[in-house]
Amino acid sequence: MLANRLIHTAVVFFVVGVTLGAAMGATQDFRLMHVHAHLNLLGWLALALIGLIYTVHPHLARGWLAHAHYWLHTLGLVLFMGAFAWGVLSAQKPIAAIAIGASMVSLGVLLFAVNVFSRLRAAAPAA
């Protein structure tokens, strides 16, 4: 069930984001602050909310749009934040990997929006 997969994935991002935040606080090295924020917002918060939306509206989780969104968003965020962290810690600039990962997340979010706006209809008024 896609809703459960989204929620499980969100929890993994939450654990990684909180662990990164705790490590930054313990070492007083805040170079990965942007990675921490993106993991918690795009990983934990966004995916958990989408999982809850799909739980309330399960018909939205069916079809290629929802599955394409999940994979683009998840793999794109891993690539985006991994490349970003690598660049900060190594003083290199993996611009292509960052751009590809960010584009994957953005495309995934766009597919989610298309799915919601095209398939979620207003409830009919009670008779």
N, C-alpha and C positions, 0 to 999 in steps of 0.2 A: 504494500500500500504506500503510495507516494507521500501522503501526509506524514506517515510515521517515519519514512526515510528522511524527509525534510527536517523533522523535529530531532531525530537522532543526529543528523549531520550538524544541525544548529548547536546541539549540546557539545559535540566535539569541538566546534569552533569556540564555544564559550569557555571550555576547559583550557584550550590553547591560549585564548586571549587573556584570561584571568591569570594563568601561569606566567605568561609573558609580562603582564603588568606587575605581578608580585616580584618577578626576577628583576625588572627594571627598578622597582622601589628598593629592593634589597641591595642592589649594586649602585644605586643612584646614577645609572646610565640610561638616559631616556632617549637614546638615538632611535629606537624602534617605536616611539610613541605613535607614529602614524600607522604602523603595522598593527599595533595593539588596538587602536581605535577602529580600523577597518575590519579586523577580525571580529570584534564585538558588534559592530553595527551591520555590516554586510553579511557576516557569517552567522552570529548568534541571533541578533534581533530580527533581521529581515527574513532569514530562512525559517525561524520559529514562527513568526507571524504568518508567513505564507503557508506553513504546515497547518496552522490553526484555521486559516481561511479555507484550505482544502478539506479540513475536517468538517467544517460547517457547510461547505458547498462541494461535496465530493464529485459532482459532475465536472467541476473545473480541473480536477486531477487526471481526467481521462483524456487521452489523445496525445498527439506528438508535441503540441505547444508546451504543455506542462513538463513533460519529460525532457525536452530540449532545454527549457529554462533551467531545470534542476542541474543538468550536467554542465551547461555553459557557466552558470553562476558558481557552482561548486569548484569545478576544475579551473575556471578562470580566476577565482579568488585565490586559490592555492598558488597558481602561477604568478599572479599579480603581486601578492604579498611575499612570496618566496623570492622573486626577483628583486622586489623593492628592498627587502631585508638584506639580501646578498649585496646589493649595490651600496647600501649604507655601511655595512660592516667591512666590505672589501675595498671601498673607495673606487669601485668600478661603476660603470654606467650601463647596465643591461637594458637599454632603452627598448629594444625590440621585444624582449620578453615581458617587460612591464606593459608596453602598449598592447601586445596581444592579449595578455591576461585581463587588462582593464577593458578592452574591447569585448572580450568574451562575457565578462560580467554585465557590461552595458547591454549587449545584445540579449542576454538571458533576461534581464529586467524588462527590456522592451517586449520580449515574447510573453512574459508574465502579464504585462499591461494589456497587450493585445488579447490574450486569453480572457482576462477579467472583463474588459470592456466589450468584447464581442460575445461572451457567453453568459455573463451574469446579468440577469434581467431583474428589473424592479419587481418586488412582490405584488401580486394582484391585491387590490383592496378587499378587505373582509366584507362579505355580503350581509 
